[in-house]
Amino acid sequence: MTTYRKPVSNTWWLESKPYFFFVIREFTSLFVAGYCLFLLVFIAKAGDSQEAYATLILSLKSPISMVLHLISFTFILYHAITWFNLTPKIIPECVNRRGSLSQLGGCLPDNLLAHIRRLKCQNQMNLSCGCCFLLVA
């Protein structure tokens, strides 16, 4: 016996404002990773030779590079702001679970297990289990 799964459109995240901002935040992580790679290349070129470093600095002054950096900065700023807005929502959950803020490091394995349970629950589309707060909210 197979279970029925309601078909989900490719634009499900456009139907709700919180879903939209969630997907945009996840998309901005690509820019964070890309800029990290850029910084690694920059450090490698700085250590190669004076000529390679000078060529890289000259290429960074181009208008295309400036526009890419401005776009990356905007997305990275959005990512950072949403990250710091999310932190106060997580800390009370950890403090309540462990009893004190000094034991906050012990909350990380529990959070990992909670995320695994949520993913399993979301895959099964079981809204009654209570761990699917993302689907209900």
Rosetta silent file (secondary structure, phi, psi, omega in degrees, C-alpha in Angstrom):
SEQUENCE: MTTYRKPVSNTWWLESKPYFFFVIREFTSLFVAGYCLFLLVFIAKAGDSQEAYATLILSLKSPISMVLHLISFTFILYHAITWFNLTPKIIPECVNRRGSLSQLGGCLPDNLLAHIRRLKCQNQMNLSCGCCFLLVA
SCORE:     score description
SCORE:     0.000 S_00000001
   1 L     0.000  128.278  179.593    0.000    0.000    0.000 S_00000001
   2 L  -103.011  151.460  179.158    1.414    3.359   -0.985 S_00000001
   3 L   -93.221  147.905  179.943    0.689    6.649    0.690 S_00000001
   4 L   -82.201  130.862  175.358   -0.669    9.586   -1.248 S_00000001
   5 L  -116.476  123.145  179.363    1.633   12.585   -1.518 S_00000001
   6 L   -66.352  130.091  179.297    0.137   15.855   -2.554 S_00000001
   7 L   -64.869  139.060 -179.415    2.060   17.261   -5.523 S_00000001
   8 L  -113.601  132.128 -179.358    4.058   20.370   -4.661 S_00000001
   9 L   -75.558  163.383  178.598    4.716   23.045   -7.243 S_00000001
  10 L   -72.225  -14.291 -179.157    8.171   24.419   -7.923 S_00000001
  11 L  -108.245   30.044 -179.141    7.043   27.808   -6.704 S_00000001
  12 H   -58.503  -32.528 -175.980    5.820   26.683   -3.265 S_00000001
  13 H   -76.467  -11.111  177.097    8.167   29.168   -1.614 S_00000001
  14 H   -87.402   -8.500 -175.643    6.501   32.109   -3.380 S_00000001
  15 L   -81.544  -17.172 -176.533    3.134   31.396   -1.740 S_00000001
  16 L  -138.149  138.806 -178.442    4.108   32.571    1.738 S_00000001
  17 H   -62.223  -46.081  177.592    6.218   35.491    2.904 S_00000001
  18 H   -61.839  -38.648  177.330    8.165   33.503    5.571 S_00000001
  19 H   -63.613  -40.506  179.934    8.926   30.755    3.049 S_00000001
  20 H   -60.333  -48.425 -178.628   10.126   33.368    0.547 S_00000001
  21 H   -68.718  -30.502  176.032   12.535   34.951    3.035 S_00000001
  22 H   -65.024  -47.419 -178.879   13.724   31.508    4.149 S_00000001
  23 H   -66.274  -39.163  177.407   14.587   30.477    0.587 S_00000001
  24 H   -62.721  -40.788  178.873   16.280   33.818   -0.095 S_00000001
  25 H   -62.709  -42.406  178.082   18.364   33.380    3.064 S_00000001
  26 H   -65.164  -36.813  177.728   19.406   29.909    1.938 S_00000001
  27 H   -64.467  -36.463 -178.797   20.243   31.303   -1.514 S_00000001
  28 H   -66.476  -20.766  177.836   22.489   33.959    0.037 S_00000001
  29 H   -64.165  -25.806  175.012   24.671   31.220    1.516 S_00000001
  30 H   -64.152  -37.645  178.020   25.928   30.596   -2.036 S_00000001
  31 H   -70.557  -35.268  176.443   27.291   34.138   -2.088 S_00000001
  32 H   -63.327  -46.946  179.350   28.932   33.634    1.309 S_00000001
  33 H   -64.607  -41.513  178.570   30.634   30.465    0.051 S_00000001
  34 H   -62.638  -39.310  179.701   31.630   32.149   -3.230 S_00000001
  35 H   -71.542  -31.756  174.254   33.191   35.073   -1.417 S_00000001
  36 H   -63.153  -42.999  176.235   35.095   32.685    0.847 S_00000001
  37 H   -62.250  -40.970  177.439   36.521   31.024   -2.259 S_00000001
  38 H   -59.593  -44.024 -179.995   37.409   34.445   -3.655 S_00000001
  39 H   -64.594  -36.282  176.621   39.288   35.306   -0.457 S_00000001
  40 H   -65.120  -40.872  176.522   41.204   32.015   -0.627 S_00000001
  41 H   -64.791  -40.851  179.279   42.239   32.763   -4.213 S_00000001
  42 H   -60.232  -44.150  179.084   43.190   36.295   -3.161 S_00000001
  43 H   -66.028  -40.399  179.167   45.437   34.960   -0.387 S_00000001
  44 H   -64.131  -42.198  179.405   47.014   32.417   -2.753 S_00000001
  45 H   -68.359  -34.278  179.299   47.734   35.093   -5.378 S_00000001
  46 H   -65.522  -30.397  179.942   49.158   37.420   -2.721 S_00000001
  47 H   -87.522  -13.114 -177.236   51.651   34.714   -1.781 S_00000001
  48 H   -70.588  -73.353 -179.181   52.627   33.796   -5.358 S_00000001
  49 L  -154.335  167.506  179.668   54.508   36.775   -6.727 S_00000001
  50 H   -65.915  -36.634 -178.870   54.365   40.533   -6.872 S_00000001
  51 H   -68.356  -42.397  179.348   53.206   40.450  -10.507 S_00000001
  52 H   -64.377  -39.026  179.062   50.321   38.020   -9.839 S_00000001
  53 H   -66.659  -42.453  179.721   49.207   40.168   -6.905 S_00000001
  54 H   -64.436  -39.474  177.293   49.389   43.356   -8.983 S_00000001
  55 H   -63.596  -40.972  178.877   47.332   41.719  -11.759 S_00000001
  56 H   -65.401  -43.208  178.666   44.694   40.651   -9.237 S_00000001
  57 H   -62.966  -40.192  178.715   44.506   44.141   -7.717 S_00000001
  58 H   -64.821  -39.731  179.039   44.147   45.631  -11.203 S_00000001
  59 H   -70.311  -26.358  178.056   41.331   43.208  -12.044 S_00000001
  60 H   -72.739  -17.386  179.757   39.540   44.118   -8.800 S_00000001
  61 L   -86.815   -2.298 -179.599   39.351   47.735   -9.943 S_00000001
  62 L   -72.848  152.514  179.563   37.254   46.852  -12.998 S_00000001
  63 H   -60.519  -36.187  179.326   33.570   47.911  -13.041 S_00000001
  64 H   -63.119  -43.513  178.480   32.401   44.297  -13.338 S_00000001
  65 H   -63.176  -40.180  178.845   34.327   43.367  -10.219 S_00000001
  66 H   -62.588  -43.098  179.841   32.885   46.344   -8.364 S_00000001
  67 H   -65.835  -43.734  178.194   29.321   45.354   -9.301 S_00000001
  68 H   -61.785  -40.078  178.170   29.904   41.716   -8.305 S_00000001
  69 H   -66.950  -37.651  178.665   31.358   42.818   -4.975 S_00000001
  70 H   -66.609  -42.572  176.984   28.402   45.124   -4.353 S_00000001
  71 H   -63.667  -46.079  178.952   25.907   42.334   -5.118 S_00000001
  72 H   -61.087  -42.724  179.332   27.864   39.908   -2.928 S_00000001
  73 H   -60.213  -41.943 -179.835   28.041   42.466   -0.127 S_00000001
  74 H   -62.466  -47.588 -179.736   24.271   42.967   -0.234 S_00000001
  75 H   -67.642  -39.083  178.952   23.531   39.247   -0.045 S_00000001
  76 H   -67.327  -37.210  176.667   26.179   38.630    2.642 S_00000001
  77 H   -64.276  -43.918  177.106   24.800   41.512    4.703 S_00000001
  78 H   -60.964  -42.581  179.586   21.272   40.057    4.439 S_00000001
  79 H   -61.944  -44.198 -179.365   22.633   36.646    5.440 S_00000001
  80 H   -66.328  -42.656 -179.191   24.445   38.100    8.470 S_00000001
  81 H   -63.572  -44.958 -179.784   21.445   40.149    9.618 S_00000001
  82 H   -67.967  -31.573  177.024   19.088   37.178    9.408 S_00000001
  83 H   -64.937  -46.845 -179.335   21.651   35.012   11.220 S_00000001
  84 H   -71.486  -25.773  172.710   21.892   37.441   14.129 S_00000001
  85 H   -72.781  -27.637 -179.651   18.098   37.787   14.207 S_00000001
  86 H   -78.340  -31.658 -174.700   17.820   33.997   14.432 S_00000001
  87 H   -56.861  -47.626  179.950   20.293   33.581   17.309 S_00000001
  88 H   -63.055  -20.424  178.193   18.065   34.983   20.107 S_00000001
  89 H   -79.311  -25.368 -178.335   15.339   32.542   19.077 S_00000001
  90 H   -86.037  -40.379 -173.782   17.685   29.549   19.438 S_00000001
  91 H   -59.268  -45.016  178.667   19.417   30.441   22.736 S_00000001
  92 H   -60.225  -34.379  177.761   16.292   30.271   24.972 S_00000001
  93 H   -63.422  -42.054  179.849   15.548   26.792   23.615 S_00000001
  94 H   -69.497  -41.015 -179.429   19.071   25.673   24.511 S_00000001
  95 H   -65.369  -41.994  178.877   18.994   27.332   27.940 S_00000001
  96 H   -64.773  -34.233 -177.861   15.645   25.737   28.768 S_00000001
  97 H   -75.733  -38.189 -174.766   16.907   22.335   27.700 S_00000001
  98 H  -100.635  -18.292  176.717   20.230   22.466   29.577 S_00000001
  99 L    99.689  -30.412  179.438   19.347   24.690   32.521 S_00000001
 100 L  -150.074  157.974 -179.316   22.077   27.300   32.143 S_00000001
 101 H   -72.260  -23.311 -179.001   23.844   29.297   29.504 S_00000001
 102 H   -67.550  -22.738  179.183   27.248   27.988   30.632 S_00000001
 103 H   -99.346   22.616 -174.889   26.309   24.549   29.306 S_00000001
 104 H   -61.918  -32.136 -179.986   25.202   25.924   25.949 S_00000001
 105 H   -60.060  -29.488  178.667   27.867   23.941   24.075 S_00000001
 106 H   -72.107  -11.234 -178.871   26.089   20.731   25.062 S_00000001
 107 H   -77.542  -22.239 -174.763   23.013   21.914   23.207 S_00000001
 108 H   -62.080  -46.279  177.016   24.643   21.495   19.793 S_00000001
 109 H   -62.324  -37.366  178.150   24.360   17.677   19.605 S_00000001
 110 H   -63.328  -41.309  178.706   20.742   17.928   20.771 S_00000001
 111 H   -63.684  -38.618  178.464   20.008   20.500   18.070 S_00000001
 112 H   -62.046  -44.616  178.073   21.547   18.216   15.450 S_00000001
 113 H   -64.674  -38.701  178.623   19.309   15.348   16.551 S_00000001
 114 H   -63.303  -40.518  179.013   16.283   17.660   16.585 S_00000001
 115 H   -65.680  -38.669  178.029   17.035   18.759   13.014 S_00000001
 116 H   -64.193  -42.044  178.008   17.343   15.139   11.894 S_00000001
 117 H   -63.074  -40.749 -179.950   13.976   14.352   13.515 S_00000001
 118 H   -64.334  -41.915  179.108   12.414   17.403   11.825 S_00000001
 119 H   -63.876  -42.937  178.745   13.768   16.387    8.426 S_00000001
 120 H   -61.705  -42.131 -179.170   12.483   12.846    8.873 S_00000001
 121 H   -66.424  -41.614 -179.481    9.106   14.204    9.931 S_00000001
 122 H   -65.876  -36.292  178.481    8.958   16.640    7.003 S_00000001
 123 H   -65.747  -31.912  178.961    9.792   13.856    4.573 S_00000001
 124 H   -88.099   -9.125 -178.951    6.880   11.851    5.938 S_00000001
 125 L    56.719   41.388  179.840    4.627   14.964    6.009 S_00000001
 126 L   -96.796   99.277 -176.075    3.437   14.042    9.495 S_00000001
 127 L   -81.978   -7.921 -175.624    2.071   17.287   10.923 S_00000001
 128 L   -91.003   -3.088 -172.862    0.820   15.749   14.150 S_00000001
 129 L   -82.188  -13.580  177.286    4.180   14.878   15.663 S_00000001
 130 L    86.604  -14.497  179.394    4.915   18.354   17.063 S_00000001
 131 L   -93.695   -1.980 -179.265    8.452   18.553   15.713 S_00000001
 132 L   -95.689   54.614 -177.757    7.337   20.070   12.407 S_00000001
 133 H   -67.433  -23.581  179.255    7.112   23.637   13.612 S_00000001
 134 H   -70.413  -35.371 -179.201    8.446   24.869   10.272 S_00000001
 135 H   -76.838  -33.582 -177.075    5.551   23.330    8.369 S_00000001
 136 H   -80.093  -34.465 -175.119    2.899   24.495   10.817 S_00000001
 137 L   -70.029    0.000    0.000    4.241   28.036   11.286 S_00000001
